[in-house]
Amino acid sequence: MKTLLTQFNWFLKDYWLKRSHFSSWLLLAVLVGLGLAVVAINVHINEWSKTFYDTLTAFEADKLYGLIGEYLIYIAIFVVCAVYRAWLRKLLIIRWRSHLTEQFTGQWLSRRAFYRMSLNDHTDNPDQRIAEDINVFVSRTIELFISLITNLAQLYSFLVILWKLSGTHTFHIFGHSLTVTGYLVWLAVAYTLAGSIITQLVGQKLHRFNYNQQRFEANFRASLLRKHDHAEQIALYGGEAKEQAGLRREFQDIIGNWRKLMNKERDLGFFTTAYDRFSLMLPVLASVPLFMAKAITLGGLMQIRSAFSAVFNSLSWFVFAYSILPEWSASLQRLSQFRQTVEREQKQDKPVLEGRELSFNGLNLYTPARIPVLSNIQGRIRPGAWTRLAGPSGLGKSTLLRTIGGLWSHYDGQWQQSPGSRLLLPQKAYIGNGTLAEALSYPNEPAASDAVLHELLEAVGLGSWKAHLNSALNWAQTLSAGEQQRLAVARALLSRPDYLYLDESTSHLDETAAREVLMLIKQRLPDTTVVMVSHQSSLADIYDEVLDLSRFKAA
Ligand SMILES: Nc1ncnc2c1ncn2[C@@H]1O[C@H](COP(=O)(O)OP(=O)(O)OP(=O)(O)O)[C@@H](O)[C@H]1O
């Protein structure tokens, strides 16, 4: 409980205790005000119903018009308050959610936390945390808070009314007499409590089935998405039948659980529907003794009925709120854990030691599970030269490139680099959505003129795509693997880094094309220090130096 409060406190401080969010406080105050206004109107309507039914029974037709007019005014105010309450609540939700989403995505994407988290299998899915949990947490917090105040006010107002209307009554049961004050209040409390306990008991299994249903639906969706992402490979293998069988199997889980869920809901429905329906008549039946004794009029009976129903609804809300608290606290916990993981990963970001050149002095590399990869690496990379990292597959060449590229933090010992920008081109370039000009300029916005980009495309061998510079195609699907590598080289030429790290970045090109592309880099970026990994042995003359990492293989 204490941790939950501490976690919640962070979210309060982060948004609600900042001066800049004063307008959200105003919004919240208006929302609470509208909720209280709705309660006040309900109280008036409750009093009105007594007068109205008493007027009816007294056949005072001339008074009816005035009463109907009064009712229409109440309804008009009620409608405006209720509609704006829902509208403003949504406005407040989207404000707080925007702030948190900005905050979470910003933190997650800063200091490479997102990259390190992607290396750990056990880290939560960011898509669920950022998209789903923030939404659940924000909506539930606001809904719970506002309805708590409104329901407390409604409960108090109508309990007072019901208490007054019940008066003190003496019941005669089996020869005994029992005098009770406010008996309708006790009846409402007992009826709601009994109903809620039975609903909880019958519906207990529903939670599990609902949870499983969401899980199975998510699995099915993810599976469909995988087919979309790997459409080409599946089509090439002719794996359609196998995939359909897999989808059918996964959908069977949905069907199986759905059946269990609908049966359980049916069982619960028998009780809850009867329970709700009966709650409409119960106060009438319970007031019959007062009515028969002429202690109350028909108007009084109707007033009791509506007051009872208000008390019943408010009490039921507390039970409902209690049942959604676990969902709320689970989203709060998951968000807090995600936030703490991001903070921890950000702290892993190690500052680069500045020196005169790129050099290693007893550098030890590990896997995220702390298994040694390379130990005690020594050496220097000559500024402006081209150095190839050599060694057998799986030795740790890419890991070293990731380290000097600023991605890998699982190391100790020392390495240093002279100040300057760096760019790492992996084997497979990332190409997001957008135009070819945007893909070329990534991660910056296109700043170069079309003429410059046309020339660049021509230079890297993508001249045939010049006409499509401003077309938004699915470039990751459209360009061949080799063309994607050419595009990555074009990006490097555009951004002109001081350090360029090439991790098998020409592996999809034939050796002549690879040589042309590398020579282009040499020619256009003569001062850039290049460190590369390549298995294309015929390119040996391209490098000035070779750093053989085999001797640093971890024991
Ligand atoms: N994210 C990771 N989690 C666990 N182990 C990893 C991770 N990344 C790399 N490794 C391990 O570290 C070792 C070195 O991998 P690395 O990719 O650096 O080798 P490499 O020399 O570049 O190999 P190749 O020439 O085949 O590309 C391998 O045993 C690999 O399994």
The ligand as a Tripos MOL2 file, in Angstrom:
@<TRIPOS>MOLECULE
LIG
   31    33     1     0     0
SMALL
NO_CHARGES

@<TRIPOS>ATOM
      1 N1         21.9080   -8.8550  -27.3330 N.pl3     1 LIG1
      2 C1         22.6590   -9.9120  -27.0680 C.ar      1 LIG1
      3 N2         22.3160  -10.7670  -26.0920 N.ar      1 LIG1
      4 C2         23.0830  -11.8460  -25.8110 C.ar      1 LIG1
      5 N3         24.1930  -12.1470  -26.4650 N.ar      1 LIG1
      6 C3         24.6020  -11.3340  -27.4580 C.ar      1 LIG1
      7 C4         23.8670  -10.1740  -27.8110 C.ar      1 LIG1
      8 N4         24.5030   -9.5740  -28.8140 N.ar      1 LIG1
      9 C5         25.5900  -10.3100  -29.0860 C.ar      1 LIG1
     10 N5         25.6650  -11.3820  -28.2730 N.ar      1 LIG1
     11 C6         26.6760  -12.4250  -28.2610 C.3       1 LIG1
     12 O1         27.9450  -11.8190  -28.2690 O.3       1 LIG1
     13 C7         28.8290  -12.5520  -29.0880 C.3       1 LIG1
     14 C8         29.4620  -11.6400  -30.1470 C.3       1 LIG1
     15 O2         28.4580  -11.2650  -31.0710 O.3       1 LIG1
     16 P1         28.7840  -10.2910  -32.2970 P.3       1 LIG1
     17 O3         27.5320  -10.0990  -33.0540 O.co2     1 LIG1
     18 O4         29.4670   -9.0950  -31.7790 O.co2     1 LIG1
     19 O5         29.8050  -11.1790  -33.1220 O.3       1 LIG1
     20 P2         30.4740  -10.8820  -34.5320 P.3       1 LIG1
     21 O6         31.9180  -11.0780  -34.3470 O.co2     1 LIG1
     22 O7         30.0200   -9.5580  -35.0430 O.co2     1 LIG1
     23 O8         29.8230  -12.0550  -35.3850 O.3       1 LIG1
     24 P3         29.4940  -12.1300  -36.9670 P.3       1 LIG1
     25 O9         30.7850  -11.9810  -37.6720 O.co2     1 LIG1
     26 O10        28.8900  -13.4690  -37.1230 O.co2     1 LIG1
     27 O11        28.5220  -11.0160  -37.2480 O.co2     1 LIG1
     28 C9         28.0300  -13.6790  -29.7050 C.3       1 LIG1
     29 O12        28.2750  -14.8520  -28.9650 O.3       1 LIG1
     30 C10        26.5940  -13.2570  -29.5220 C.3       1 LIG1
     31 O13        25.7400  -14.3650  -29.3720 O.3       1 LIG1
@<TRIPOS>BOND
     1     1     2 1
     2     2     3 ar
     3     2     7 ar
     4     3     4 ar
     5     4     5 ar
     6     5     6 ar
     7     6     7 ar
     8     6    10 ar
     9     7     8 ar
    10     8     9 ar
    11     9    10 ar
    12    10    11 1
    13    11    12 1
    14    11    30 1
    15    12    13 1
    16    13    14 1
    17    13    28 1
    18    14    15 1
    19    15    16 1
    20    16    17 2
    21    16    18 1
    22    16    19 1
    23    19    20 1
    24    20    21 2
    25    20    22 1
    26    20    23 1
    27    23    24 1
    28    24    25 2
    29    24    26 1
    30    24    27 1
    31    28    29 1
    32    28    30 1
    33    30    31 1
@<TRIPOS>SUBSTRUCTURE
     1 LIG1         1 GROUP 0 **** ****
